[in-house]
Amino acid sequence: MYNLGDMVSDIEVGPGTNLLISGPSMTGKRNLALDILAHGGTGGEGAIIVATKDGGKQMLTEYKSRIDRSRTPIGVVDCVSKQQGMNPRGIDGIEFASSPVDMTGIGIKLSELLQEFYDAGVRTNRIAFDSLSTLLMYSNVQTVFRFLHVFTGRIQSAEAFGLFIIDSTAHDDQTMSTLRQLFDGEIEVREADGNESEIRIKGVGSTAGWQPL
């Protein structure tokens, strides 16, 4: 079982679970996902981040600020640096896809990292995808759906735990409804008073109302 930590009321989900983290921009969705990854890292679980908004080095820094790097394996699939015309050299823990459009490459890099962790004796892994909204900027919803069907299936077969971030206000209701079919549950995030955020869990654990994040 994967415990989400006290930031999500200590909910546990089974191996192979995929959750959507949805909400408007600037509400802390990425921070929440990284906190959930780091919570698993304290117990020696592996962490993989697919980065389509910011480069791999930044994502490594944000994750490592939450946990001692030496205590858990971490891998990043950087889909940004090459697209921006950079010529990234080998960086420990970072694999590079050509762009967010390179969905085949993203899937291959995920499989390679999972195999690398498995060979190192790590059997439980958490994966965060930041973000699906970037994919939808470059591809239509049908293409993204087909990719995610395979990607979430890979997480299920590896008995890992997946978190997928999306800016719900950037997409119409039909797009959101289509993508929600792929996930076992959802963590909704919204802005509350005082620049704070609230979350609501659907599909896993005990369904409750909005709670402070």
C-alpha positions, 0 to 999 in steps of 0.5 A, a space after each residue: 500500500 502507498 500512504 499519501 501522508 498527513 497532507 492528504 489525511 493519511 489515505 492509503 491506495 493500493 499498488 497500481 493506483 493512478 490519481 489525477 491532481 486537478 485544479 486552477 493554476 497557482 494552487 499548489 498542485 505540484 507542491 502537493 505531488 512532490 510532497 506525496 512523492 517525498 513521503 514515500 521516499 522517507 521509506 525508501 520508495 523510488 520517485 520518478 518525475 516526468 517534467 513537461 513544464 520545467 527542466 529536470 534540474 529544477 525538478 530535482 532541486 525541488 524534490 531534493 529540498 524535501 528529502 535527503 537524496 541519498 535515502 531514495 532513488 530519484 529519476 526525472 524524465 526531462 521533456 523541456 531542455 531539448 525542446 528549448 534548444 539546449 544541449 543537455 549533458 549527462 546529469 545523474 538521475 535525469 533522462 531526456 525526451 526530445 519534447 512533450 510531443 515525444 510521447 513514445 520517448 517519454 514512455 520508453 524513459 519511464 520504463 528504463 527508469 523503472 527497470 533501473 530501480 528494479 535492478 537496484 532492488 527498489 520494488 515500490 515507486 511513485 511517479 508524478 507527471 507535471 503536467 498533462 496540460 502541457 501535452 494538451 497544448 501540443 496534441 489533441 485529447 484523443 492522442 493524449 488519451 491513447 498515450 495515457 492509457 498505455 502510460 497508466 497501464 505501465 504504472 499498474 503493471 509495475 505496481 507503482 503509484 501515479 500522480 498526474 497534474 492538470 490545470 482543470 481551468 485550462 480545458 473544457 468539461 468534455 476534455 476533463 471528463 474524457 481524461 478522468 476515465 483513466 484514473 482511479 480517483 482524483 485530488 481536487 485543489 482549489 484556492 481558499 481564503 487568505 491565499 491558502 488552498 483546499 483539497 477534496 478527495 474523490 474515488 479513494 479513501 473516505 469521500 469528504 468535503 473540502 479540507 485545508 491543504 
